[in-house]
């Protein structure tokens, strides 16, 4: 992906992560850590919310608790 973007002179897109968790403190901590690592983070508070957001955000990765 990097080579293709460099050839087209397009900026690199941050990888998108959808974080699905019902615990606010954990969501905040994980979101902060991942943003510091350069990822674009989207938050969902439960499975239904996560499913809806996944259909619009098209994340590269979904992180969810069981």
HUMO-V654320 format. One line per field, one symbol per residue. ss: DSSP state (~ for helix, > for strand, _ for the rest). A space follows every 50 residues. Layout:
BEGIN
ss=???
END
This chain:
BEGIN
ss=_~~~~~~________>>>>>___~~~~~~~~~~~~~___>>>>>__~~~~ ~~~~~~~___>>>>__
END
